[in-house]
C-alpha cells in the first residue's frame, strides 16, 4: 500500500452491493477505499454518502456545463442507473483504489 502512496490507517475495505457499477465493480466484490483522497477528478470512482440513497459507489464526471455528476458504469441498464447530479450535501468518503473478488 505504501508503494502506491496509501496510508493504511486511512484506508478501508468495503463490499459492493448491486449492479450499477458492473462490469467494473461487480456485485459482491471488495473495494479498497482511500479515505485520505478527497479531491474529485474526472473518471475517478468514489464512495459518496448521499442524502437520497445513502452510501453509493459512482464514477465522477462533469457535464457540458461543468457540473459534477455521479455515473454508473452499467451501460446495459443505463435507464435503471441514470447520471445523478452531485449535490451540495453529498459527502465524498474516499476514492476507490483497488477492487477484488473472491470465488
C-alpha positions as CSV (number, residue, x, y, z in Angstrom):
1,X,0.0,0.0,0.0
2,X,2.8,2.4,0.9
3,X,4.4,1.9,-2.6
4,X,1.1,3.2,-4.1
5,X,1.1,6.3,-1.7
6,X,-1.6,4.9,0.5
7,X,-1.7,5.3,4.3
8,X,-3.0,2.0,5.7
9,X,-4.7,3.8,8.6
10,X,-6.7,5.9,6.2
11,X,-7.9,3.0,4.1
12,X,-10.9,0.8,4.4
13,X,-12.1,-2.4,2.7
14,X,-15.9,-2.5,2.0
15,X,-18.1,-4.7,-0.1
16,X,-20.1,-3.6,-3.1
17,X,-23.8,-4.4,-3.4
18,X,-25.8,-4.0,-6.5
19,X,-25.1,-3.9,-10.3
20,X,-24.8,-0.2,-11.0
21,X,-21.0,-0.3,-11.4
22,X,-20.9,-3.6,-13.3
23,X,-18.7,-4.7,-15.0
24,X,-16.0,-2.5,-13.3
25,X,-17.2,-3.4,-9.8
26,X,-19.4,-6.5,-9.8
27,X,-22.0,-7.2,-7.1
28,X,-20.2,-8.7,-4.1
29,X,-16.7,-7.5,-4.9
30,X,-14.5,-5.9,-2.3
31,X,-13.0,-2.4,-2.8
32,X,-10.2,-0.6,-1.0
33,X,-11.3,3.0,-0.3
34,X,-8.6,5.6,0.3
35,X,-10.3,8.0,2.8
36,X,-7.4,10.4,2.5
37,X,-8.3,11.1,-1.1
38,X,-10.9,13.9,-1.0
39,X,-10.2,15.6,-4.3
40,X,-12.6,14.7,-7.1
41,X,-11.2,14.1,-10.5
42,X,-13.0,13.2,-13.7
43,X,-13.1,9.5,-14.2
44,X,-12.3,8.6,-10.6
45,X,-14.5,6.2,-8.7
46,X,-15.6,7.3,-5.3
47,X,-17.6,6.3,-2.3
48,X,-20.2,9.0,-1.6
49,X,-22.6,9.5,1.2
50,X,-25.7,11.0,-0.4
51,X,-28.9,12.4,1.2
52,X,-31.1,10.5,-1.2
53,X,-29.6,7.0,-1.5
54,X,-27.1,6.7,1.4
55,X,-23.7,5.2,0.6
56,X,-23.0,4.8,-3.1
57,X,-20.1,3.9,-5.3
58,X,-20.0,6.0,-8.5
59,X,-17.7,7.5,-11.2
60,X,-17.3,11.2,-11.2
61,X,-17.7,13.2,-14.4
62,X,-18.6,16.7,-15.5
63,X,-21.4,17.6,-17.8
64,X,-21.2,20.1,-20.6
65,X,-21.9,23.0,-18.2
66,X,-19.1,21.9,-15.8
67,X,-21.4,20.4,-13.1
68,X,-20.3,17.3,-11.3
69,X,-22.3,14.1,-11.9
70,X,-22.2,10.6,-10.4
71,X,-22.3,8.0,-13.1
72,X,-22.8,4.2,-13.1
73,X,-20.7,2.0,-15.3
74,X,-23.5,-0.4,-16.1
75,X,-24.3,0.6,-19.7
76,X,-26.7,-2.4,-20.2
77,X,-29.1,-1.0,-17.6
78,X,-28.4,2.8,-18.2
79,X,-32.2,3.6,-17.8
80,X,-32.1,2.0,-14.4
81,X,-28.9,3.8,-13.4
82,X,-29.1,7.3,-14.9
83,X,-26.5,10.0,-14.2
84,X,-27.1,11.8,-10.9
85,X,-26.1,15.3,-10.0
86,X,-23.5,15.6,-7.3
87,X,-25.5,17.6,-4.7
88,X,-24.1,20.2,-2.3
89,X,-24.8,18.0,0.8
90,X,-23.3,14.8,-0.7
91,X,-20.1,13.9,1.2
92,X,-17.2,12.3,-0.5
93,X,-15.9,9.4,1.7
94,X,-12.9,8.4,-0.3
95,X,-11.6,7.2,-3.7
96,X,-11.7,3.5,-4.8
97,X,-8.1,2.5,-5.3
98,X,-8.4,-1.3,-5.7
99,X,-11.1,-4.0,-6.3
100,X,-11.0,-7.7,-5.9
101,X,-13.4,-10.6,-6.0
102,X,-13.2,-13.9,-4.1
103,X,-14.5,-17.1,-5.8
